[in-house]
Amino acid sequence: MNGKLKVHGHFNGLKTTLLFALMWAVIMLIWWLTGGRQETLGIYILIGLATTFGSYWFSDKVAIASMHARPVSEQEAPDLYRIVRELSGRAGKPMPRIYIAPTDSPNAFATGRNERHAAVCCTQGILRILNEREIRGVLGHELMHVYNHDILTSAVASAMATVITYLGYSLMYFGGDSRDRDDDSGVFGLLGVLISSILAPLGASLIQMAISRTREYDADEDGSRLTGDPAALASALNKISYGSQAAPMPQTAGTQSAAAMMIENPFSVRGFSRLFSTHPPTDERIARLMQMSQEMGQQTQVNSGRGAQVGY
């Protein structure tokens, strides 16, 4: 498996690159509207990097603490250790630390700035409703987030979104340079304020969420190739989706900060708020996984009806 883990069937890597390019285009546009001063862009880039470096470097500690998770020994969770050891060994990566979070809401996440500082965490709820094959599918997905360096990708996207937001505030409060101050009715007038105060931060958030969603698709695909069992992950996502509705995760500062890392959005997402969701629609993820399963020659079917299991 070494050197063959990052195989994307839906051009997700290209999509991520294009989204980053779009975000840079927005940064340069707003920088130009603020006067195009080199020192201004440098200041805001430093602000963006500084605000995300800490969360990236200490991502494992922050996420684990926010969920009040505790480390478990191999004696306490032998099945988890066996699965994680198998998958990490199959990928040729170090064994990550294993945690369990004391919540009945079914979910899981992986974190850590690299393979040597990785940690995987399962909630009590997900261990209760999934079978071993489904847990294996979930852990394959989460490990691939670390192996694909998605924590770094998210940190860079967050830094760029911060730069866009601060550049927008600069345009709103200080306007463009002196060449534009004589014409407040032009692009640097009301339109400039609109772009800075509403459209720029909104656009940055949408692009950041789109990048996050493409990384979820990547982890679905790569994790399924690692386990060789996409149908198991599809079944797990189906159970987690309905299990989260039955036992929703409390919205606290800690759970909200960790939500983007989880395999499934732990909160209710409806209507307009779906645009800002860090996760793709579960139905689309399941459909892709079932297609992948068929291409790999697995015998699969999806039973209809609310709360139905994915049969395999």
Secondary structure, 3 states (H helix, E strand, C coil): CCCCCCCCCCCHHHHHHHHHHHHHHHHHHHHHHCCCCHHHHHHHHHHHHHHHHHHHHCHHHHHHHHCCCEECCCCCCHHHHHHHHHHHHHHCCCCCEEEEECCCCCCEEEECCCHHHCEEEEEHHHHHHCCHHHHHHHHHHHHHHHHCCHHHHHHHHHHHHHHHHHHHHHHHHHCCCHHHCCCCCCCCCHHHHHHHHHHHHHHHHHHHHHHHHHHHHHHHHHHHHHHCCHHHHHHHHHHHHHHHHHCCCCCCHHHHHHHHHECCCCCCCCHHHHHHCCCCCHHHHHHHHHHHHHHCCCCCEECCCCCCCEEC
